Amino acid sequence: MLVSTKGRYALRVMIDLAENQTSGYIPLKEIAERQDVSEKYLESILKTLVRSGALAGQRGKGGGYRLTQDPAEYTVATILHLTEGSLAPVAGLHGGGNSNQDRGATLKMWHELDELITAFFEKRTIADLASSSTPGDNYVI
């Protein structure tokens, strides 16, 4: 499992919006500046999150993006699944790819690892991550 830049930035955006949610809709430009990520790249990530209903977007003056739920209702697993698809450690675990490569004992092991990964990310919410970050703790990946 390798989480892409898209998945990592999506988490950073969700944390940013959670930390600034009292501001109403937050312009893309402000998020991009705080996260030191290009607006164009963030725009594609935000489209995915809006399409899924995780964020609301509004155009025009006073527009921008905001969370549609309380930050505690978003799990890291949910956001990563939206941006990454499967978090399976090997191809074919969830019906895609060639699962004939791993049979028997190794297939069972990969399923167990997949369950551990999912459980790990399901336990963590955007609220947890937002509360653990400190001002100036934004780093570039």
TAMO-V149957 format. One record per backbone hydrogen bond with DSSP energy under -0.5 kcal/mol. NH is the residue of the N-H (numbers start at 1). CO is the residue of the C=O. Records with the same first field share a line. If there is no record, write none. Layout:
NH->CO + CO
This chain:
4->2
8->4
9->5
10->6
11->7
12->8
13->9
14->10
15->11
16->12
17->13
18->14
19->15
20->16
21->18
23->20
24->21
26->65
27->25
31->27
32->28
33->29
34->30
35->31
36->32
37->32
42->38
43->39
44->40
45->41
46->42
47->43
48->44
49->45
50->46
51->47
52->48
53->49 + 50
54->49
55->49
56->66
58->64
63->60
64->58
65->26
66->56
68->54
73->70
74->71
75->73
76->121 + 124
77->121
79->75
80->76
81->77
82->78
83->79
84->80
85->80 + 81
86->84
93->90
95->92
99->97
101->98
102->99
103->101
106->103
107->103
108->104
109->105
110->106
111->107
112->108
113->109
114->110
115->111
116->112
117->113
118->114
119->115
120->116
121->117
122->118
123->119
124->121
126->71 + 74
127->71
129->125
130->126
131->127
132->128
133->129
137->134
